[in-house]
Amino acid sequence: MDSKQAALGVWQAFATRDADRIRAVLTDDAEWRAPPGNATTLALGATHHMIGADAIVRFILDDYPRLFCNGMRIEPISLIAEDNRVVFEQRQIAKLVGGRNYALDYVFIFEMQGSRVRRIREYMDTRSGHEQVFGGAPATAIV
């Protein structure tokens, strides 16, 4: 399996919301970094740097639904792979728990180790994300 197909399998596993399937596509020491202070982590009171498969599974299954209550629709924009590195450009669309619409472009860089992801780096327009999640209000965690 090439790195592009393996990385696509990671997204497919995330979508299942099955802890065992998600854990199976992550190395035990997998890391996920997002920009510090991004709206998702602020709203959830979560970290922007998850370390370990268990932390990532917990975020996807427990934290994420507290903000994006009906899941997330992903519209691919581009996908590039070279060696063990795969770059996804995508738009994510959801309904926020407070009823507001959410649509934001993201770039994810996956560093693959065979068919499993070892590192995820996430980039987005943090200002737009903050405005969509919090409107004009100060950032506060969702309980």
C-alpha positions, 0 to 999 in steps of 0.5 A: 500500500502506498502512503497516499492510500494509507493516509486515506485509510486514516481518514476513513478510520476516523469517520467510523468513530470506532476506537479500535479501527482508529487506533489501528491506523495510528502508531502508538507514539503518534502525535497531532499538532494544531496551531496553539490557541485555535478555536476548537482547542479553546472551545473544548479546553483541549490541547493543540498537541496530542501525543499517543494513539489513546489521546487522539482516539479520545479527542476524536470520540469524546471531545470533537462531538462536543463542538461539532454535534452532527459530525463533519463533512469533508470536501477534498481540495487536493491531495499530494503524496511524496515518500512517507509524507501526504498533504491534504487540503480540504474544506470541513463543514459542520453544524456547531453545537450552538447551531451556527454553521462552520466551514473552514479550509484546512491543510493536514500533513501526515507523516506515514510509517507504513500503513499507520500515521506517525505525525499529523500537522494541522493548519487552518485560518485560526482567525476565521475559525475563532469568529465562526466558533465564538462570534464576537464573544471571548473564547470560553470552553464548552462544558 
